[in-house]
Amino acid sequence: MISNLAPSAWAFFEASTNRAPNGSSPGIDGQSEPARDHRFRGVPIVELPTPRPASGSLADALAGRLSCRQFGGIALDADDFSTLLHGSYGVLGTARTPAGKMLERPIPSGGGRYPLEIYALIRRADGVPPGVFHYAPHRHLLEQIGGPLPWTSIVRLFLDQPYLAEADALVVITGVAGRTLSKYGERGFRFLWLEAGHLGQNLSLVAAGSDIGCLPLAGFYDRPLAELLGMDPNVELPLYAFALGRPSCDGRGQRRSVRG
Ligand SMILES: Cc1cc2nc3c(=O)[nH]c(=O)nc-3n(C[C@H](O)[C@H](O)[C@H](O)COP(=O)(O)O)c2cc1C
């Protein structure tokens, strides 16, 4: 039983379960909602180029997706980051609806709250200096919030997984919990990981369509990673991460190979 295997997880599931209608609202009325997106003022920015237009079919991207663990070769460049970030979590435009203006984005978001943020730890990339960056989707640019760090110290935060040694970058998806909790209460906490999954799949498919290697990562030390990104883990949580780089070999089996 789940309650025996993971009692705290079960307690959360119970606390966030929608019960049969009884008139009570699952949301937390009157809670103020945090700002909808982060903006780091007075930091260096890197304007990203226009994303590459989509090429190839969705069927090809789905068939090509895999967890790449062999990185190396030519460095990723600013075009690659632009295409990956815009394709997975960019702002594509706005649309008028009977209920008002809505954003056009490549992922759905519970109540249109968009609780996710993206950070990039860049080791090497043509056209982007190494360092710690936040992606500003509304302006499609990178805000530099930290300088370069020894790659080995970053890899340590990801449980020293050997596959990351030659990756060019790590992308970390975080969730600003208050954006959904203020509307949905405890249940909104579930939405953070659901939405991170949407974003992560977009990233994986865009990577597959551009022959960029991409490895999903849930193996990391939560609090030290939050600290590295300069966030208060009582407010914003790392949810999911991805290693990125050029695959160093051909063949689906070889690219995926897990080292013992
Ligand atoms: C939530 C999640 C977390 C994962 N974390 C890791 C990880 O920390 N390290 C790793 O090498 N692979 C990780 N993976 C990749 C899985 O091992 C991989 O998806 C699985 O073996 C199937 O292979 P495929 O993605 O190539 O089809 C993760 C996948 C998911 C969905």
The ligand as an SDF file (V2000), in Angstrom:
LIG
                    3D

 31 33  0  0  0  0  0  0  0  0999 V2000
   11.3290   11.6210  -14.2210 C   0  0  0  0  0  0  0  0  0  0  0  0
   12.5430   11.0410  -14.8700 C   0  0  0  0  0  0  0  0  0  0  0  0
   13.7620   11.1230  -14.2280 C   0  0  0  0  0  0  0  0  0  0  0  0
   14.9160   10.6100  -14.8140 C   0  0  0  0  0  0  0  0  0  0  0  0
   16.1180   10.7810  -14.1870 N   0  0  0  0  0  0  0  0  0  0  0  0
   17.2280   10.2670  -14.7540 C   0  0  0  0  0  0  0  0  0  0  0  0
   18.4920   10.4740  -14.1470 C   0  0  0  0  0  0  0  0  0  0  0  0
   18.6270   11.1200  -13.1060 O   0  0  0  0  0  0  0  0  0  0  0  0
   19.5790    9.9190  -14.7590 N   0  0  0  0  0  0  0  0  0  0  0  0
   19.4860    9.2070  -15.9290 C   0  0  0  0  0  0  0  0  0  0  0  0
   20.5090    8.7340  -16.4320 O   0  0  0  0  0  0  0  0  0  0  0  0
   18.2850    9.0300  -16.5390 N   0  0  0  0  0  0  0  0  0  0  0  0
   17.1650    9.5400  -15.9830 C   0  0  0  0  0  0  0  0  0  0  0  0
   15.9570    9.3970  -16.6220 N   0  0  0  0  0  0  0  0  0  0  0  0
   15.8960    8.7300  -17.9330 C   0  0  0  0  0  0  0  0  0  0  0  0
   15.3460    7.3130  -17.8520 C   0  0  0  0  0  0  0  0  0  0  0  0
   16.3160    6.4570  -17.3190 O   0  0  0  0  0  0  0  0  0  0  0  0
   14.9460    6.8920  -19.2820 C   0  0  0  0  0  0  0  0  0  0  0  0
   13.8850    7.7380  -19.7100 O   0  0  0  0  0  0  0  0  0  0  0  0
   14.5020    5.4410  -19.3800 C   0  0  0  0  0  0  0  0  0  0  0  0
   15.5870    4.5810  -19.1230 O   0  0  0  0  0  0  0  0  0  0  0  0
   13.9210    5.1160  -20.7630 C   0  0  0  0  0  0  0  0  0  0  0  0
   14.8720    5.4080  -21.7870 O   0  0  0  0  0  0  0  0  0  0  0  0
   14.5920    6.4360  -22.9780 P   0  0  0  0  0  0  0  0  0  0  0  0
   14.2380    7.7740  -22.3730 O   0  0  0  0  0  0  0  0  0  0  0  0
   15.9140    6.5010  -23.7460 O   0  0  0  0  0  0  0  0  0  0  0  0
   13.4830    5.9160  -23.8080 O   0  0  0  0  0  0  0  0  0  0  0  0
   14.8150    9.9430  -16.0570 C   0  0  0  0  0  0  0  0  0  0  0  0
   13.5770    9.8610  -16.7060 C   0  0  0  0  0  0  0  0  0  0  0  0
   12.4690   10.4200  -16.1320 C   0  0  0  0  0  0  0  0  0  0  0  0
   11.1480   10.3770  -16.8570 C   0  0  0  0  0  0  0  0  0  0  0  0
  1  2  1  0
  2  3  1  0
  2 30  2  0
  3  4  2  0
  4  5  1  0
  4 28  1  0
  5  6  2  0
  6  7  1  0
  6 13  1  0
  7  8  2  0
  7  9  1  0
  9 10  1  0
 10 11  2  0
 10 12  1  0
 12 13  2  0
 13 14  1  0
 14 15  1  0
 14 28  1  0
 15 16  1  0
 16 17  1  0
 16 18  1  0
 18 19  1  0
 18 20  1  0
 20 21  1  0
 20 22  1  0
 22 23  1  0
 23 24  1  0
 24 25  2  0
 24 26  1  0
 24 27  1  0
 28 29  2  0
 29 30  1  0
 30 31  1  0
M  END
$$$$
